[in-house]
Amino acid sequence: MGQVDQARPYPEGALERLQEAERGILDVVDAICRENGIDYFVDSGTCLGAVRHGGFIPWDDDADIGMPYGDYRRFLELAPRALPSGCSLATCENTPGFTSLWAKVFLDGTRFMDEASLEAGCDQAIFLDVFPYFREEEDPTRARAQRAACLRLQRMSYLHGIAHPKMPSGTPLRSLKATACSVVHHTIAHAWRPQELSRRLFEAAQPLAPAERWFNASYPLDGVHAAATLFPTRDVPFDGMTLRAPHDCDAYLRTLYGDYHQLPPAEERYTHRPRVLDFGDGVNVMGE
């Protein structure tokens, strides 16, 4: 099989197969959450797809959900015995090379290896991201410090596994910044374990005096949501399934994306574009 065209991130039919596999993980996790009273909602691009397209964004290649931190902890405790054969919970505690400060549900036997997972040495499967959400500090000064600490730890986690992050060709001082990233990577990798970064993130995210506002501790730059925007969660249709979503999807999506009804130009339609995509039969459909 030849190389994949840069203008076409996936070979014919591969993205559709990938989305179908991710729908299967979403269906499994939704059932576990409903059966055990665990609250969750479709997050970021998955929520955008549900509202704007009735399912996956046509070019999207991953799936995301969010959970209040209390429900997230319950899910992590329950998932190892509740997930059916063929799915598993992946965290920095149980997966070598895993540096994300949030959990993923893997589709066992598959491989989804992008540049980041290859460099970090993580044998990543087709996955569902599970993000913990925290209440923001009531005091504005403490809230800024809370989010800044989460952002610092998230960046440290990223550079723990990756010495050469992608930078657009027009980035100012691109060469100097690339060298700095490499130096920081080696420093962090020798001084920190991902498990310690994860523990510190959740400590930093816990508010002393919580407000009725919530944020994604793993991506604190994504914005802050009023409690009434997220909760109580509600059902939405998603590609023939019914999943949980933020209570006010419009307010939630406007915080993340602004005018989310406007489709981005083709050149800005982001995908992970893995180098290895194996649906479990040992064949890398990306052709490398």
Secondary structure by P-SEA (a helix, b strand, c coil): ccccccccccccaaaaaaaaaaaaaaaaaaaaaaaccccccccaaaaaaaaccccccccccbbbbbbcaaaaaaaaacccccccccbbbbcccccccccccbbbbbccccccccaaaaaaccccccbbbbbbbbbccccaaaaaaaaaaaaaaaaaaaacccccccccccccaaaaaaaaaaaaaaaaaacccaaaaaaaaaaaacccccccbbbcccccccccccccccccbbbbbcccbbbbccccaaaaaaaccccccccccccccccccccbbbcccccccccc
